[in-house]
Amino acid sequence: MTTTDLSMNTQIYEEATQWLVQHRDGGLNGAGKLAFDRWLRTSPEHVRAYLEMSSVWQDVSEMETDEHSAARIIERAAADPTNVVSLDGANSRSGEIAAIARLAVRAEGRLPRRRFVAAAAVAVLCVVGALAVWLNTSGSRTYATEIGEQRSVVLSDGSTVELNSRSRVRVRFDDAQRRVQLLEGQALFRVARDGARPFVVLSRDTRVQAVGTEFDVYRRQASTVVTVIEGRVVVRPGERAAAHSTPQSGSGDAGSIYLSAGEQMMVAAKAITQPRRVDVAVATAWMQRHLVFDSAPLSEVAEEFNRYNARQLVIDAPELSGFRVSGVFSSAEPTLLIKFLRNQPEIVVIEAERAIHIDTR
């Protein structure tokens, strides 16, 4: 196991280990197998982590004798002060992983290959376990994706969160409520039923509550878009947005707005759109890595494009912000959108190392 292996997202290793334990214990039912399949398909890193942990598990199980057991390896490692690594909550994840990597490098020269692999695996699992304890003690978990990455997260109640590119959520469950903050980007929620604990998603000061349903929340730069796939949700805009809205036919008590399957609404600081019928397949096309635009302004297209690409699309001519774009593009192949823009007679595209500039001819 190399330093590069250890630098992979620790949460993914933890999730891979949890799935492996469930498989070994025979604890996966039909729904669990479907969730595992979704988890594997979400990212190549998930497949890689599961295969690595499965291989390591096999190595450890084959060596599980009195002399070479995990317990004996840990006991011998603890006896050597140079191998002791602090795992206090004050340490950052990167510090902990770096410390374990240094331990593994020191051990590689002293242990036979198979014993080194097992020792490194035990070390990684110890770090993952320590982080899980610390995070559970803190009462919340944060999940995130980088540019171009998508991933599926199974929560402790059986609900799942599908994270789009460049997205981040903070999850906090207690006995009274299941609470998720969408800090950035977009997420689709499949909510497990629990009548005693409402499932609430917060985006800025907009609150979305659902029980046993499926819905998508997209936190744009200046607004939040809520789309219901199945079931029903209650949307409560923040005070500023509510103060600038007009009564709506779908409104509930005290400013709450009910959305049913196939409906979507947008909440901004000083505006709330009427709930409208939408094509949910289009609203969730991002899960198939498709970008679907129906007469969308170029400013909105650029915002969406920039969530999937390191080179950002920059509109240099303000008058082009309202240029309308329609079409289906691949989020994994940015050149298709760039080619489309190049073919527009009123637009010139200038590609630089760090940005793609859009200007008038």
BALOBA-1460 file (C-alpha; in Angstrom, 3 decimals):
// residues 361
<rec num="1" residu="m" x="0.000" y="0.000" z="0.000"/>
<rec num="2" residu="t" x="1.641" y="3.219" z="-1.151"/>
<rec num="3" residu="t" x="1.443" y="6.763" z="0.153"/>
<rec num="4" residu="t" x="-0.786" y="7.549" z="-2.848"/>
<rec num="5" residu="d" x="-3.203" y="4.813" z="-1.785"/>
<rec num="6" residu="l" x="-3.384" y="6.259" z="1.713"/>
<rec num="7" residu="s" x="-4.141" y="9.734" z="0.403"/>
<rec num="8" residu="m" x="-7.487" y="8.616" z="-1.075"/>
<rec num="9" residu="n" x="-10.583" y="10.108" z="0.523"/>
<rec num="10" residu="t" x="-10.745" y="8.466" z="3.971"/>
<rec num="11" residu="q" x="-14.527" y="8.483" z="3.913"/>
<rec num="12" residu="i" x="-14.504" y="6.275" z="0.814"/>
<rec num="13" residu="y" x="-12.225" y="3.750" z="2.557"/>
<rec num="14" residu="e" x="-14.543" y="3.772" z="5.568"/>
<rec num="15" residu="e" x="-17.596" y="3.194" z="3.363"/>
<rec num="16" residu="a" x="-15.790" y="0.397" z="1.476"/>
<rec num="17" residu="t" x="-14.955" y="-1.271" z="4.787"/>
<rec num="18" residu="q" x="-18.569" y="-1.007" z="5.964"/>
<rec num="19" residu="w" x="-19.838" y="-2.610" z="2.748"/>
<rec num="20" residu="l" x="-17.220" y="-5.359" z="3.045"/>
<rec num="21" residu="v" x="-18.285" y="-6.118" z="6.629"/>
<rec num="22" residu="q" x="-21.944" y="-6.323" z="5.574"/>
<rec num="23" residu="h" x="-21.064" y="-8.707" z="2.742"/>
<rec num="24" residu="r" x="-18.984" y="-10.915" z="5.018"/>
<rec num="25" residu="d" x="-21.753" y="-11.025" z="7.642"/>
<rec num="26" residu="g" x="-24.466" y="-11.737" z="5.062"/>
<rec num="27" residu="g" x="-26.331" y="-8.623" z="6.159"/>
<rec num="28" residu="l" x="-27.247" y="-7.225" z="2.720"/>
<rec num="29" residu="n" x="-30.902" y="-7.607" z="1.779"/>
<rec num="30" residu="g" x="-32.463" y="-6.668" z="-1.570"/>
<rec num="31" residu="a" x="-32.513" y="-2.928" z="-0.843"/>
<rec num="32" residu="g" x="-28.998" y="-3.099" z="0.551"/>
<rec num="33" residu="k" x="-27.698" y="-4.813" z="-2.586"/>
<rec num="34" residu="l" x="-29.254" y="-2.111" z="-4.758"/>
<rec num="35" residu="a" x="-27.652" y="0.591" z="-2.565"/>
<rec num="36" residu="f" x="-24.282" y="-1.185" z="-2.826"/>
<rec num="37" residu="d" x="-24.650" y="-1.359" z="-6.616"/>
<rec num="38" residu="r" x="-25.399" y="2.402" z="-6.771"/>
<rec num="39" residu="w" x="-22.405" y="3.084" z="-4.520"/>
<rec num="40" residu="l" x="-20.052" y="1.116" z="-6.787"/>
<rec num="41" residu="r" x="-21.361" y="2.756" z="-9.980"/>
<rec num="42" residu="t" x="-21.024" y="6.285" z="-8.623"/>
<rec num="43" residu="s" x="-17.239" y="6.541" z="-8.845"/>
<rec num="44" residu="p" x="-14.237" y="4.473" z="-9.974"/>
<rec num="45" residu="e" x="-12.655" y="5.408" z="-6.630"/>
<rec num="46" residu="h" x="-15.406" y="3.441" z="-4.874"/>
<rec num="47" residu="v" x="-14.595" y="0.334" z="-6.911"/>
<rec num="48" residu="r" x="-10.883" y="0.796" z="-6.324"/>
<rec num="49" residu="a" x="-11.306" y="1.231" z="-2.552"/>
<rec num="50" residu="y" x="-13.581" y="-1.802" z="-2.238"/>
<rec num="51" residu="l" x="-11.193" y="-4.052" z="-4.193"/>
<rec num="52" residu="e" x="-8.213" y="-2.830" z="-2.170"/>
<rec num="53" residu="m" x="-9.908" y="-3.348" z="1.177"/>
<rec num="54" residu="s" x="-11.223" y="-6.752" z="0.071"/>
<rec num="55" residu="s" x="-7.701" y="-7.796" z="-0.946"/>
<rec num="56" residu="v" x="-6.218" y="-6.534" z="2.303"/>
<rec num="57" residu="w" x="-8.927" y="-8.293" z="4.314"/>
<rec num="58" residu="q" x="-7.992" y="-11.557" z="2.579"/>
<rec num="59" residu="d" x="-4.308" y="-11.021" z="3.387"/>
<rec num="60" residu="v" x="-5.103" y="-10.386" z="7.055"/>
<rec num="61" residu="s" x="-7.458" y="-13.369" z="7.375"/>
<rec num="62" residu="e" x="-4.867" y="-15.724" z="5.873"/>
<rec num="63" residu="m" x="-2.295" y="-14.615" z="8.455"/>
<rec num="64" residu="e" x="-4.622" y="-14.698" z="11.448"/>
<rec num="65" residu="t" x="-2.402" y="-16.906" z="13.642"/>
<rec num="66" residu="d" x="-1.223" y="-16.145" z="17.176"/>
<rec num="67" residu="e" x="2.082" y="-14.802" z="15.896"/>
<rec num="68" residu="h" x="0.824" y="-12.844" z="12.914"/>
<rec num="69" residu="s" x="-2.676" y="-11.809" z="14.017"/>
<rec num="70" residu="a" x="-3.801" y="-8.192" z="13.830"/>
<rec num="71" residu="a" x="-3.808" y="-8.031" z="17.630"/>
<rec num="72" residu="r" x="-0.163" y="-9.212" z="17.830"/>
<rec num="73" residu="i" x="0.898" y="-6.775" z="15.087"/>
<rec num="74" residu="i" x="-0.728" y="-3.875" z="16.947"/>
<rec num="75" residu="e" x="0.782" y="-5.035" z="20.258"/>
<rec num="76" residu="r" x="4.286" y="-5.142" z="18.782"/>
<rec num="77" residu="a" x="3.814" y="-1.805" z="17.044"/>
<rec num="78" residu="a" x="2.625" y="-0.163" z="20.267"/>
<rec num="79" residu="a" x="5.706" y="-1.426" z="22.099"/>
<rec num="80" residu="d" x="7.930" y="0.625" z="19.785"/>
<rec num="81" residu="p" x="7.595" y="4.373" z="20.669"/>
<rec num="82" residu="t" x="8.590" y="5.367" z="17.127"/>
<rec num="83" residu="n" x="5.408" y="3.713" z="15.849"/>
<rec num="84" residu="v" x="2.965" y="5.514" z="18.140"/>
<rec num="85" residu="v" x="0.859" y="8.096" z="16.297"/>
<rec num="86" residu="s" x="-1.473" y="10.463" z="18.156"/>
<rec num="87" residu="l" x="-5.111" y="10.376" z="16.984"/>
<rec num="88" residu="d" x="-6.591" y="13.148" z="19.079"/>
<rec num="89" residu="g" x="-9.562" y="15.090" z="17.708"/>
<rec num="90" residu="a" x="-7.318" y="18.136" z="17.388"/>
<rec num="91" residu="n" x="-5.395" y="16.516" z="14.526"/>
<rec num="92" residu="s" x="-6.543" y="17.151" z="10.984"/>
<rec num="93" residu="r" x="-7.319" y="14.260" z="8.672"/>
<rec num="94" residu="s" x="-4.401" y="15.111" z="6.460"/>
<rec num="95" residu="g" x="-2.060" y="15.076" z="9.473"/>
<rec num="96" residu="e" x="-3.331" y="11.680" z="10.595"/>
<rec num="97" residu="i" x="-3.048" y="10.126" z="7.160"/>
<rec num="98" residu="a" x="0.432" y="11.594" z="6.660"/>
<rec num="99" residu="a" x="1.517" y="10.183" z="10.033"/>
<rec num="100" residu="i" x="0.213" y="6.719" z="9.135"/>
<rec num="101" residu="a" x="1.941" y="6.937" z="5.764"/>
<rec num="102" residu="r" x="5.257" y="7.717" z="7.515"/>
<rec num="103" residu="l" x="4.699" y="4.757" z="9.868"/>
<rec num="104" residu="a" x="4.007" y="2.478" z="6.900"/>
<rec num="105" residu="v" x="7.143" y="3.633" z="5.065"/>
<rec num="106" residu="r" x="9.272" y="2.950" z="8.173"/>
<rec num="107" residu="a" x="7.676" y="-0.487" z="8.571"/>
<rec num="108" residu="e" x="8.157" y="-1.477" z="4.939"/>
<rec num="109" residu="g" x="11.872" y="-1.967" z="5.359"/>
<rec num="110" residu="r" x="11.483" y="-4.141" z="8.482"/>
<rec num="111" residu="l" x="8.579" y="-6.444" z="7.606"/>
<rec num="112" residu="p" x="8.182" y="-9.091" z="4.905"/>
<rec num="113" residu="r" x="5.897" y="-7.924" z="2.084"/>
<rec num="114" residu="r" x="2.733" y="-9.745" z="3.209"/>
<rec num="115" residu="r" x="3.158" y="-8.740" z="6.852"/>
<rec num="116" residu="f" x="3.780" y="-5.132" z="5.768"/>
<rec num="117" residu="v" x="0.554" y="-5.078" z="3.732"/>
<rec num="118" residu="a" x="-1.420" y="-6.392" z="6.691"/>
<rec num="119" residu="a" x="0.185" y="-3.964" z="9.147"/>
<rec num="120" residu="a" x="-0.496" y="-1.030" z="6.843"/>
<rec num="121" residu="a" x="-4.081" y="-2.202" z="6.427"/>
<rec num="122" residu="v" x="-4.569" y="-2.422" z="10.174"/>
<rec num="123" residu="a" x="-3.085" y="1.064" z="10.520"/>
<rec num="124" residu="v" x="-5.474" y="2.474" z="7.912"/>
<rec num="125" residu="l" x="-8.461" y="0.775" z="9.524"/>
<rec num="126" residu="c" x="-7.413" y="2.152" z="12.918"/>
<rec num="127" residu="v" x="-7.271" y="5.667" z="11.492"/>
<rec num="128" residu="v" x="-10.661" y="5.231" z="9.840"/>
<rec num="129" residu="g" x="-12.135" y="3.929" z="13.085"/>
<rec num="130" residu="a" x="-10.638" y="6.763" z="15.109"/>
<rec num="131" residu="l" x="-11.976" y="9.336" z="12.669"/>
<rec num="132" residu="a" x="-15.421" y="7.740" z="12.756"/>
<rec num="133" residu="v" x="-15.471" y="7.878" z="16.563"/>
<rec num="134" residu="w" x="-14.346" y="11.511" z="16.555"/>
<rec num="135" residu="l" x="-16.889" y="12.500" z="13.894"/>
<rec num="136" residu="n" x="-19.724" y="10.695" z="15.663"/>
<rec num="137" residu="t" x="-18.750" y="12.407" z="18.895"/>
<rec num="138" residu="s" x="-18.840" y="15.786" z="17.163"/>
<rec num="139" residu="g" x="-22.399" y="14.958" z="16.062"/>
<rec num="140" residu="s" x="-22.075" y="15.668" z="12.325"/>
<rec num="141" residu="r" x="-20.515" y="14.330" z="9.161"/>
<rec num="142" residu="t" x="-19.484" y="16.258" z="6.055"/>
<rec num="143" residu="y" x="-19.432" y="14.669" z="2.592"/>
<rec num="144" residu="a" x="-17.995" y="16.404" z="-0.464"/>
<rec num="145" residu="t" x="-17.128" y="15.891" z="-4.119"/>
<rec num="146" residu="e" x="-14.466" y="17.530" z="-6.236"/>
<rec num="147" residu="i" x="-14.777" y="18.921" z="-9.774"/>
<rec num="148" residu="g" x="-16.152" y="16.231" z="-12.066"/>
<rec num="149" residu="e" x="-16.742" y="13.722" z="-9.229"/>
<rec num="150" residu="q" x="-20.106" y="12.201" z="-8.294"/>
<rec num="151" residu="r" x="-20.734" y="9.882" z="-5.379"/>
<rec num="152" residu="s" x="-23.483" y="8.116" z="-3.468"/>
<rec num="153" residu="v" x="-23.629" y="8.179" z="0.334"/>
<rec num="154" residu="v" x="-25.806" y="5.829" z="2.408"/>
<rec num="155" residu="l" x="-26.793" y="7.525" z="5.675"/>
<rec num="156" residu="s" x="-27.256" y="5.769" z="9.005"/>
<rec num="157" residu="d" x="-31.069" y="5.716" z="8.659"/>
<rec num="158" residu="g" x="-30.960" y="4.036" z="5.237"/>
<rec num="159" residu="s" x="-31.541" y="7.254" z="3.289"/>
<rec num="160" residu="t" x="-29.192" y="7.939" z="0.381"/>
<rec num="161" residu="v" x="-27.648" y="11.148" z="-0.879"/>
<rec num="162" residu="e" x="-26.439" y="11.387" z="-4.478"/>
<rec num="163" residu="l" x="-23.867" y="14.191" z="-4.655"/>
<rec num="164" residu="n" x="-23.250" y="15.982" z="-7.908"/>
<rec num="165" residu="s" x="-19.920" y="17.481" z="-8.955"/>
<rec num="166" residu="r" x="-18.388" y="20.107" z="-6.658"/>
<rec num="167" residu="s" x="-20.961" y="19.617" z="-3.911"/>
<rec num="168" residu="r" x="-20.839" y="19.457" z="-0.112"/>
<rec num="169" residu="v" x="-23.347" y="18.467" z="2.576"/>
<rec num="170" residu="r" x="-23.189" y="18.351" z="6.373"/>
<rec num="171" residu="v" x="-25.304" y="15.640" z="8.003"/>
<rec num="172" residu="r" x="-26.461" y="15.728" z="11.614"/>
<rec num="173" residu="f" x="-28.938" y="13.194" z="13.012"/>
<rec num="174" residu="d" x="-30.351" y="13.124" z="16.528"/>
<rec num="175" residu="d" x="-33.389" y="11.624" z="18.263"/>
<rec num="176" residu="a" x="-35.685" y="14.450" z="17.124"/>
<rec num="177" residu="q" x="-34.582" y="15.292" z="13.590"/>
<rec num="178" residu="r" x="-32.537" y="14.242" z="10.562"/>
<rec num="179" residu="r" x="-30.868" y="17.414" z="9.337"/>
<rec num="180" residu="v" x="-28.758" y="17.950" z="6.216"/>
<rec num="181" residu="q" x="-27.166" y="21.263" z="5.219"/>
<rec num="182" residu="l" x="-26.440" y="21.689" z="1.512"/>
<rec num="183" residu="l" x="-23.354" y="23.879" z="1.741"/>
<rec num="184" residu="e" x="-22.521" y="23.842" z="-1.965"/>
<rec num="185" residu="g" x="-23.707" y="22.325" z="-5.225"/>
<rec num="186" residu="q" x="-26.483" y="19.808" z="-5.822"/>
<rec num="187" residu="a" x="-27.786" y="16.638" z="-4.212"/>
<rec num="188" residu="l" x="-30.606" y="14.179" z="-4.764"/>
<rec num="189" residu="f" x="-32.140" y="12.704" z="-1.605"/>
<rec num="190" residu="r" x="-33.938" y="9.363" z="-1.293"/>
<rec num="191" residu="v" x="-35.465" y="9.504" z="2.158"/>
<rec num="192" residu="a" x="-36.153" y="6.459" z="4.327"/>
<rec num="193" residu="r" x="-39.420" y="6.661" z="6.247"/>
<rec num="194" residu="d" x="-39.170" y="7.591" z="9.920"/>
<rec num="195" residu="g" x="-42.320" y="9.204" z="11.285"/>
<rec num="196" residu="a" x="-40.613" y="10.147" z="14.542"/>
<rec num="197" residu="r" x="-37.793" y="12.116" z="12.913"/>
<rec num="198" residu="p" x="-38.492" y="14.527" z="10.032"/>
<rec num="199" residu="f" x="-35.869" y="14.730" z="7.292"/>
<rec num="200" residu="v" x="-34.913" y="18.387" z="6.724"/>
<rec num="201" residu="v" x="-32.574" y="19.868" z="4.090"/>
<rec num="202" residu="l" x="-31.297" y="23.440" z="4.508"/>
<rec num="203" residu="s" x="-29.886" y="25.568" z="1.666"/>
<rec num="204" residu="r" x="-29.040" y="29.054" z="2.882"/>
<rec num="205" residu="d" x="-32.206" y="30.009" z="4.773"/>
<rec num="206" residu="t" x="-34.513" y="27.803" z="2.684"/>
<rec num="207" residu="r" x="-35.849" y="24.741" z="4.508"/>
<rec num="208" residu="v" x="-37.126" y="21.616" z="2.690"/>
<rec num="209" residu="q" x="-38.839" y="18.907" z="4.738"/>
<rec num="210" residu="a" x="-39.835" y="15.453" z="3.511"/>
<rec num="211" residu="v" x="-40.788" y="12.044" z="4.850"/>
<rec num="212" residu="g" x="-40.400" y="8.990" z="2.621"/>
<rec num="213" residu="t" x="-39.802" y="10.770" z="-0.662"/>
<rec num="214" residu="e" x="-37.217" y="11.587" z="-3.345"/>
<rec num="215" residu="f" x="-36.225" y="15.124" z="-4.260"/>
<rec num="216" residu="d" x="-33.393" y="17.199" z="-5.713"/>
<rec num="217" residu="v" x="-31.976" y="20.403" z="-4.204"/>
<rec num="218" residu="y" x="-29.634" y="22.608" z="-6.245"/>
<rec num="219" residu="r" x="-27.882" y="25.493" z="-4.504"/>
<rec num="220" residu="r" x="-27.055" y="27.971" z="-7.248"/>
<rec num="221" residu="q" x="-24.999" y="31.127" z="-6.761"/>
<rec num="222" residu="a" x="-28.056" y="33.281" z="-6.060"/>
<rec num="223" residu="s" x="-30.941" y="30.859" z="-5.554"/>
<rec num="224" residu="t" x="-32.036" y="27.374" z="-4.488"/>
<rec num="225" residu="v" x="-33.990" y="25.104" z="-6.855"/>
<rec num="226" residu="v" x="-36.117" y="22.295" z="-5.379"/>
<rec num="227" residu="t" x="-37.470" y="19.487" z="-7.599"/>
<rec num="228" residu="v" x="-39.659" y="16.651" z="-6.297"/>
<rec num="229" residu="i" x="-39.165" y="13.269" z="-7.982"/>
<rec num="230" residu="e" x="-41.519" y="11.190" z="-5.823"/>
<rec num="231" residu="g" x="-43.788" y="11.943" z="-2.884"/>
<rec num="232" residu="r" x="-44.240" y="15.401" z="-1.416"/>
<rec num="233" residu="v" x="-42.113" y="18.019" z="0.347"/>
<rec num="234" residu="v" x="-42.755" y="21.193" z="2.299"/>
<rec num="235" residu="v" x="-40.617" y="24.192" z="1.344"/>
<rec num="236" residu="r" x="-40.263" y="27.074" z="3.799"/>
<rec num="237" residu="p" x="-38.412" y="30.048" z="2.250"/>
<rec num="238" residu="g" x="-36.365" y="32.368" z="4.420"/>
<rec num="239" residu="e" x="-37.966" y="35.510" z="5.820"/>
<rec num="240" residu="r" x="-36.507" y="37.834" z="3.169"/>
<rec num="241" residu="a" x="-37.782" y="35.719" z="0.280"/>
<rec num="242" residu="a" x="-41.178" y="35.207" z="1.906"/>
<rec num="243" residu="a" x="-41.580" y="38.948" z="2.408"/>
<rec num="244" residu="h" x="-41.256" y="39.543" z="-1.346"/>
<rec num="245" residu="s" x="-43.535" y="36.706" z="-2.458"/>
<rec num="246" residu="t" x="-47.213" y="36.660" z="-3.278"/>
<rec num="247" residu="p" x="-49.668" y="34.057" z="-1.927"/>
<rec num="248" residu="q" x="-49.564" y="30.823" z="-3.927"/>
<rec num="249" residu="s" x="-52.163" y="28.139" z="-4.434"/>
<rec num="250" residu="g" x="-49.814" y="25.456" z="-3.109"/>
<rec num="251" residu="s" x="-49.017" y="27.351" z="0.083"/>
<rec num="252" residu="g" x="-49.442" y="25.831" z="3.509"/>
<rec num="253" residu="d" x="-49.538" y="27.537" z="6.856"/>
<rec num="254" residu="a" x="-47.162" y="30.344" z="7.829"/>
<rec num="255" residu="g" x="-45.481" y="30.665" z="4.439"/>
<rec num="256" residu="s" x="-44.860" y="26.957" z="3.822"/>
<rec num="257" residu="i" x="-45.269" y="25.751" z="0.221"/>
<rec num="258" residu="y" x="-46.153" y="22.172" z="-0.684"/>
<rec num="259" residu="l" x="-44.568" y="20.552" z="-3.744"/>
<rec num="260" residu="s" x="-45.711" y="17.254" z="-5.217"/>
<rec num="261" residu="a" x="-43.997" y="14.785" z="-7.558"/>
<rec num="262" residu="g" x="-43.042" y="16.431" z="-10.839"/>
<rec num="263" residu="e" x="-43.068" y="19.971" z="-9.436"/>
<rec num="264" residu="q" x="-40.206" y="22.445" z="-9.095"/>
<rec num="265" residu="m" x="-39.727" y="25.885" z="-7.569"/>
<rec num="266" residu="m" x="-36.912" y="28.383" z="-7.169"/>
<rec num="267" residu="v" x="-36.209" y="30.442" z="-4.036"/>
<rec num="268" residu="a" x="-33.942" y="33.504" z="-4.175"/>
<rec num="269" residu="a" x="-33.267" y="36.261" z="-1.655"/>
<rec num="270" residu="k" x="-36.068" y="38.467" z="-2.988"/>
<rec num="271" residu="a" x="-38.097" y="36.129" z="-5.195"/>
<rec num="272" residu="i" x="-40.025" y="32.870" z="-5.140"/>
<rec num="273" residu="t" x="-41.287" y="31.273" z="-8.321"/>
<rec num="274" residu="q" x="-44.667" y="29.607" z="-8.562"/>
<rec num="275" residu="p" x="-44.425" y="25.794" z="-8.364"/>
<rec num="276" residu="r" x="-44.387" y="24.476" z="-11.946"/>
<rec num="277" residu="r" x="-44.530" y="21.114" z="-13.650"/>
<rec num="278" residu="v" x="-41.193" y="19.888" z="-14.997"/>
<rec num="279" residu="d" x="-39.715" y="16.822" z="-16.654"/>
<rec num="280" residu="v" x="-37.975" y="15.092" z="-13.735"/>
<rec num="281" residu="a" x="-35.784" y="13.134" z="-16.168"/>
<rec num="282" residu="v" x="-34.348" y="16.455" z="-17.352"/>
<rec num="283" residu="a" x="-33.998" y="17.778" z="-13.801"/>
<rec num="284" residu="t" x="-31.982" y="14.700" z="-12.788"/>
<rec num="285" residu="a" x="-30.056" y="14.253" z="-16.064"/>
<rec num="286" residu="w" x="-26.887" y="15.190" z="-14.182"/>
<rec num="287" residu="m" x="-26.878" y="11.692" z="-12.684"/>
<rec num="288" residu="q" x="-26.193" y="10.341" z="-16.200"/>
<rec num="289" residu="r" x="-23.599" y="13.105" z="-16.673"/>
<rec num="290" residu="h" x="-25.828" y="15.044" z="-19.051"/>
<rec num="291" residu="l" x="-26.352" y="18.807" z="-19.075"/>
<rec num="292" residu="v" x="-29.761" y="19.690" z="-20.505"/>
<rec num="293" residu="f" x="-30.563" y="23.302" z="-21.389"/>
<rec num="294" residu="d" x="-33.886" y="24.568" z="-22.710"/>
<rec num="295" residu="s" x="-33.435" y="28.188" z="-23.778"/>
<rec num="296" residu="a" x="-31.216" y="28.774" z="-20.739"/>
<rec num="297" residu="p" x="-29.267" y="32.053" z="-20.478"/>
<rec num="298" residu="l" x="-25.548" y="31.715" z="-21.140"/>
<rec num="299" residu="s" x="-24.811" y="32.963" z="-17.603"/>
<rec num="300" residu="e" x="-26.664" y="29.924" z="-16.212"/>
<rec num="301" residu="v" x="-24.939" y="27.612" z="-18.691"/>
<rec num="302" residu="a" x="-21.534" y="28.957" z="-17.630"/>
<rec num="303" residu="e" x="-22.353" y="28.456" z="-13.936"/>
<rec num="304" residu="e" x="-23.316" y="24.837" z="-14.632"/>
<rec num="305" residu="f" x="-20.303" y="24.195" z="-16.891"/>
<rec num="306" residu="n" x="-17.906" y="25.570" z="-14.276"/>
<rec num="307" residu="r" x="-19.005" y="23.013" z="-11.673"/>
<rec num="308" residu="y" x="-17.649" y="20.212" z="-13.850"/>
<rec num="309" residu="n" x="-14.453" y="21.725" z="-15.223"/>
<rec num="310" residu="a" x="-11.209" y="23.062" z="-13.799"/>
<rec num="311" residu="r" x="-10.936" y="25.559" z="-16.669"/>
<rec num="312" residu="q" x="-13.702" y="28.041" z="-16.007"/>
<rec num="313" residu="l" x="-15.987" y="29.575" z="-18.634"/>
<rec num="314" residu="v" x="-15.765" y="33.370" z="-18.397"/>
<rec num="315" residu="i" x="-18.251" y="35.679" z="-20.157"/>
<rec num="316" residu="d" x="-16.277" y="38.810" z="-21.038"/>
<rec num="317" residu="a" x="-19.121" y="40.589" z="-22.849"/>
<rec num="318" residu="p" x="-22.015" y="41.298" z="-20.407"/>
<rec num="319" residu="e" x="-24.501" y="41.458" z="-23.271"/>
<rec num="320" residu="l" x="-23.888" y="37.736" z="-23.918"/>
<rec num="321" residu="s" x="-25.112" y="36.725" z="-20.443"/>
<rec num="322" residu="g" x="-28.657" y="36.530" z="-21.773"/>
<rec num="323" residu="f" x="-27.752" y="34.582" z="-24.931"/>
<rec num="324" residu="r" x="-30.081" y="31.548" z="-25.002"/>
<rec num="325" residu="v" x="-28.750" y="28.000" z="-25.227"/>
<rec num="326" residu="s" x="-30.733" y="24.823" z="-25.925"/>
<rec num="327" residu="g" x="-29.317" y="21.341" z="-26.204"/>
<rec num="328" residu="v" x="-28.011" y="18.265" z="-24.421"/>
<rec num="329" residu="f" x="-24.304" y="18.164" z="-23.594"/>
<rec num="330" residu="s" x="-21.999" y="15.785" z="-21.728"/>
<rec num="331" residu="s" x="-20.632" y="17.033" z="-18.413"/>
<rec num="332" residu="a" x="-17.708" y="14.645" z="-18.898"/>
<rec num="333" residu="e" x="-16.800" y="16.090" z="-22.326"/>
<rec num="334" residu="p" x="-16.595" y="19.908" z="-22.115"/>
<rec num="335" residu="t" x="-15.352" y="20.270" z="-25.696"/>
<rec num="336" residu="l" x="-18.879" y="19.591" z="-26.997"/>
<rec num="337" residu="l" x="-20.277" y="22.774" z="-25.430"/>
<rec num="338" residu="i" x="-17.230" y="24.759" z="-26.517"/>
<rec num="339" residu="k" x="-17.696" y="23.510" z="-30.088"/>
<rec num="340" residu="f" x="-21.352" y="24.573" z="-29.962"/>
<rec num="341" residu="l" x="-20.414" y="28.087" z="-28.825"/>
<rec num="342" residu="r" x="-17.729" y="28.380" z="-31.519"/>
<rec num="343" residu="n" x="-20.395" y="27.706" z="-34.142"/>
<rec num="344" residu="q" x="-22.506" y="30.672" z="-33.050"/>
<rec num="345" residu="p" x="-21.964" y="33.612" z="-35.456"/>
<rec num="346" residu="e" x="-22.123" y="36.287" z="-32.742"/>
<rec num="347" residu="i" x="-19.685" y="34.555" z="-30.349"/>
<rec num="348" residu="v" x="-15.916" y="34.185" z="-30.292"/>
<rec num="349" residu="v" x="-14.255" y="31.623" z="-27.993"/>
<rec num="350" residu="i" x="-10.719" y="32.264" z="-26.714"/>
<rec num="351" residu="e" x="-9.119" y="29.364" z="-24.852"/>
<rec num="352" residu="a" x="-6.393" y="30.135" z="-22.316"/>
<rec num="353" residu="e" x="-4.530" y="27.866" z="-19.909"/>
<rec num="354" residu="r" x="-6.793" y="28.533" z="-16.925"/>
<rec num="355" residu="a" x="-10.013" y="29.847" z="-18.497"/>
<rec num="356" residu="i" x="-12.183" y="29.827" z="-21.610"/>
<rec num="357" residu="h" x="-13.242" y="33.352" z="-22.524"/>
<rec num="358" residu="i" x="-16.506" y="34.114" z="-24.341"/>
<rec num="359" residu="d" x="-16.748" y="37.423" z="-26.179"/>
<rec num="360" residu="t" x="-18.604" y="39.052" z="-29.050"/>
<rec num="361" residu="r" x="-17.156" y="39.044" z="-32.563"/>
